[in-house]
Amino acid sequence: MTILQKFRRKAVSQAKPVGPGLIGLDIGNNQIHICQIRPLEHGLFSIVAKASIEFSGSRRELLARPKKLKALIAPELKKKKFKGKRVAALMPWEEVKIILLTYKASVSDVDSEVIKMLAKRIDGPIGDYVVDYIPVRSNPSDEEHMVVATVAKREAVDALLLALISCGLEVDSLDIAPTALRRIVSALYTGHAADNVLMISAYREESYLTVISGRRLLFNQSVPFGETLLLESIARELDISTDSARGLINDHGFDKPAQSLAVGAESKTDISATLLEIVKPCFLDLINEINRVLVFTASETHGVPVSRICLLGSIAQWPGAQQVLLSLLDFDVPDGQTEFTQIFQDENENTRIPWEGLFSEISIAMGLALRGLVADE
């Protein structure tokens, strides 16, 4: 068995006022997000530096050209005054298979049992993969225990490591998005607010539904819902290009002003309503998937409901998207939903970062940067 422990460092048990931690690095399909965080007292954090860098071509092509990758990252590290070159980097969602496994509590050799179960769930020899797992249910009184196992092709892991090292970075750890999101939840919410949090990470082709229960990862699944699906629906219905459809979304979104007093406001509201009507069936398909997740969550937590729902990723930037999602779910936004600015301060550019906006894009990089800075890792 090969475990990612050789890329890990033991996390501190409590966040204390120290210098900046690791640089969180998320190389997406068309953007690189970088973030570095410094812990403050009383569970607060300061964002030391952050950057988002657009690039052309595919992610795979970029990793195959370390000089180009370095040319993109190095100037931002210097310009934004990042400290050091030690990074916690993301293994892309699509290159990691995350599997929930249950085994009898009487099993003595858990490592061997997990490997045996995984070998039946993957294609090819287990030796071709890098494997890791974390327990999510291991109460002594339970007849069965549960782990979340992560499996990635060894060649994909090696390619990412080689690219990062070749461009002058020091790889402290490779991480997965759900674990990064768990750190965000641990930093933001405590008590009942952290009982069950659903994070919906919506990107171009797919979205990922991640449930964090307390401080543990309970569920993660991809669903066929993304920007491409929504934009193509609008383009097809209105007989326009997808670029034009994106322009309409950016200009009008799904917002419906309560009052239309300004000249032209009524027509803008009509456009927003038309766009919403077109994409509503796609959102309803997503709602069906979410409802299944909510049922599973309740069954695993003895009926404790989801207390927070957060929309992340590129679709979260669309005006009104989160409000549409929550309204279709008939989910009331509880007090404290926007407490992000109470926990995270920004010393790099602005003193405040709104929950809807920058955070939805760099949340994964932030979670990576929190490695070792939050309790109970």
N, C-alpha and C positions, 0 to 999 in steps of 0.2 A: 504494500500500500504506500502510495506517495501522498503526503499531506502537505498543505501549504504552510506548515509551521516554520519551515526554514526561511520564509519571507515574513514572519511575524515577530513582533516584539511584545512582551507582556504589557498589558494595559495597566495604567495606574488605577488604584482602587477608588480614588477620589480626585476630582478636578481641583487643583490648587493653583494659586497665582504664580505661574512660571512663565518662561519665554514662549514664543510661538511654537506650535507643534509641527507636525508633518504638513507638507503641501498636498492637498487633495487634488488629484488629476483625473478628470473625466474626459476622455477623447470620444466624442460622439460621432454621428454620421456626417455632420458638416460643421461642427463647432467643437472647440476645446474649451473646457471650463476648468479654471484653476482657483483654488481658495486656500488661505492659511488663517488659522484661528489661534487666539491666545485666551486661555481661561482667566477669568476674573474671580473675585470672591462671590460667595452666596449663589453659586450656580449660574452665574452670568458669563457671557463670552464676548470677546471683541474680535471682529473681523480685521485682521492685520492687513491683508491684501487679497484682491480678487481680480480675475480677468476672464473675459470670454473672447475667443479668437475664432473667426470664421475661416474656413479653408475650402478649396475646390477639390473635386475628385472624391474618391471613396476613402473611407477610413483605412481599409486594407492597403490601398495604394500609398497612403501617407505613412503607415508603419513600415512599408517596404523602402521608404526613402528617409532614413534617420536624419540626414542633413537638412532636408526640408522641414522635418518636425522640429529640429533644433532651431532653425531659422525663425520658426513661428513662436516657439516657447521662450527662448533665451531673452529676446528683447523685452518681453512682457515681465519676466521675472525681475529684470533689472529696473525697468521703468516703474513698476508698481512696488518695488522694494520688498520682494519676498525674501525671507531669511533662509539661507541654506539651499540645498538641492535634494533633500530627502523627501521622497514622495510615497504616498499611498495611492496606488493607481487602480482604476476600475477595470475589471474584466467585463466586457460588454454583455448586456442582457442576453443577446442572441447566441453568445458563445458559451454560456453556462446553463447547464440543466440543473434545476433545483427540484429535489424530490423529497416528499414527506414519507418517512419510513416508520413503521411500528414493529416492535419485536417484543417477545415475552420478557417480563421483568426478571425471570430466572436465568436469562442468558448471562454467562460470566465473561466471555470474550466479546465485547461489543464491537471492537474494531473488525474482527473476522466476520461477525454476523452482518454488519453493515456492508462490507465488501462483497460478501456472498449474495446479499439481496440486490446490490447495485449491478453486479455482473449479469443478472438476469434482465436488467432494465435498459441496458445500453447495447449499442452495436459494436462488435469487435472485442478484442481482449481488454481486460481492465487495466493492464499495464500501459495501454495507449492513452490513459487519462490521468489527470491530476484530481485527486479526491479529497474532500474535507467534509466534516459534518459537525453540527452543534446540537446538543439536546434541547428539546422544547417542552417535553413532558417526562419527568422522571421521579414523580412522587413515590416514595417507598410503598405506599398502600395500593398503587395502581398495579393491575395485572399485566398491563402492557406499557411500555415506554415508547416515546416518539423522538425522532431526530429529524432535522432538516439536513439533507445531504446535498452537496454541490459537486458537480462533475463537469470538467472541462477538458477538451482535447489537449494533450500535452504539447502538440505542435503550436496550438494557438497561444498557450501560456508562454512557451519559449519565444515565439515571435514578438509578443508584447514586451517581455523582459529584454530581449536583445535590442529592440527599437529604443526603449527608454534608456538603457545603459549606453547605447551608441550615441545618443544625443546629450550625454553628459549628466544624466540624472542618477541619483542613488536610490534604488528601489528598496524601500523598507518593507513594503507589503503589497500584495495584490488582494483586492477585495471585491465583493459583489454588491450590487445596488441595494438589495433588501437589507443587508447588514448596515450599510451607510444610512439608510432611511431609519433603521431602528435607533441609531445614535441621535438622529434629529428628534425623533419622538421622545427619547430619554431626556434630551436637553430641554425640550419645549414643555412637556406635560408631566405632571406628577399627580398622585392620588387618583381619584375617579376619572379625571380627564384623560388619563393614560390607559384606562381599562382596555379598550379596543379602538385602535385608530386605523382607518382604511386610507391608504395612500394610492391614488390613481395616477400613474405616470404615463402620460399620453404623448406618443411620438408620431413619426410619419406613417409607418405601416402598422404598428402594433401599439397596444397599451398593456400595462402591467398592473395587476391588482395585488397589492401587498397589505396584509393585515399584521399590525404589531399589537400584541396583547401584553400590556404591562411593559416589560423590557425584553420580551422574547418575540421572535419571528414566528408567527402562527401559520401564515399562508402566503403563497406567491404563485401567480398564474398569468400567462399572457392571453390576450383576447384580440381578435381581428378588428380593432377599432383605432383609427389614426387620422392624421391630417389628409392623407391621400384619399381615403374613402370619402371624407366630408367634402373636400374640394372637388372631387370628380362628380359627386352627386349634384353640387351646385352648378358646376360647369355644364353638365348634361341637361339639367332642367332648364337652365337659362340660355343654353346654346352659346356659351362663351368659353374662353380658354381657362385653364386652371389658374394661370397667373392673374387673370382678371377676377376670378372667383376669390383668390386670396386678397386682392385689392379691396373688394367689397367687404370682406370680413374685417380687414384692418380698419377700413373707414367707418363701418356701421356696426359690426359685431351683432350680438343678439340683445343688446340693451334696448329697453323700452322706457323712454322718459315718462315720468308720471304726468307731466304737463307739457304741452307743445305750445310754447309761447313765442319762440323765435321763428322768424321767417324761414321756411324750408324744413322746420323740425318735424312737421307731420309726414312729409315725404320720406325723411330719414327713418322715422319710426316704421313706416310701411315697408321700407327695404329690410330693416332688421327683422320685422315680422315674417317677411317672405323667406329670408334666409333661414330663420328658425323653423319654419314650416317644412322646408326642403330637407334639412338635416335631422329633424325630429325622429324619423324612423330609425336612423343610425344610432341616435342617442338611446332610443328605447331598447334596441338590441343590446347595447352596453348595460342598460339598467337591468335587463333580464339576467345578464351574467353577474352583475353586482348583487342582485337579490339572492342568487345561489350562494355567493360568497358569504352573505350575511347569515343565511341559514346554517351554513357550515360553522361559521364563527360562533353562533349561539349554541350549537351542539357541542362545541369544544370548550366553551367557557361557562357551561351550566346556565345558559340563558342571559348572560351579560351582553347588553346591546353594544353596537358601535357608538362611541362617544364623539368621534371626530371623523370628518371626511375631507381630505385635502386633494385637490387636483394639481398635479405637477406636470412638467414637460412643456413642449411647445404649444399644445392646445390651450394650456392654462393662460397663455398670453392673449388669447382671443377675447375681446371684450364681451363680458356676459356669459362666458362658457361655464364657469363654475356655478353661477346662479341658476343656469338652465339645468345643469346636472342635479343640483340639490333640490330644485323644485320638482323635477320629474321623480326623484326619489322620495319626495315629501319629507325631506329631512330638514329640521330646523337647525340653523346655525347657533350653537350654544355660546354662552358668554365665554370669552377667552379665546375664541377661534383666531383672532388676529393679534394674539399676544406675542408674536414674533419679535417685534421691536422692543418688548420689555426684557427679552432674554439676550438678544444679539445686538451689539452696538457695532458701528462701522467707523473705524478710524482711518480708512484708506481714502474715501472720497466724501461720502455723505454721512451725516450723523444718524440717519434713519433709513431703513430699507423696508418698503411696504411688503406685506405678505404676498399680495398679488403683484407680480412684476418680476424683479430680479430673482427673488428667492426660487420661484418655480423653475427657473432655468439652471441655477447653480446649486440646487439642493443636494444633488448627489455628491458634487465636489465638496460641499460643506460637510456632509456626513463622513466622507473619506478623511477630511482634515480633522474631524473630531476623534479620530482613532486614538485611543489612549488618554483622552481628555474627559470622558464621561464614565460614570461609575458602573460597576457590575458588568464589565466586558469579560 
